[in-house]
């Protein structure tokens, strides 16, 4: 998807659904200097911070885990809320 845009064009953020929650996608977005606003998959685990695209994703996972523990919710609604708030910040 990013290959369709010229490399000299600035990109602020890229959004997508959980299907785009893959290391290659996060890395490609980070390589273009953009923020990835993609909800983690339901069974997502934190990634080792070996590449630039991992930071925001792991932060979302930490926030979701914290909020799920506090609310007793199953996590689906909270994941959507956390990602929506991240969009507002970017």
C-alpha angles and dihedrals in degrees: 000000000000091000088069091066122076112259092233093056115103117236120196101187142346121215130195143143129268091281088074093053096114131124093239091054094048091047093049090051092048091048088059090052095248134127118248111223100186125138113236119248117264093256095039120150125194116271124226109259096246097125137039096249096064104072102075093041093053090046090055090050091051092049093047092049092050094047094045091053091050097045106036088228120141091245102247096099092041093051090055090048094050093048091047090053091048089056089055092051095050 
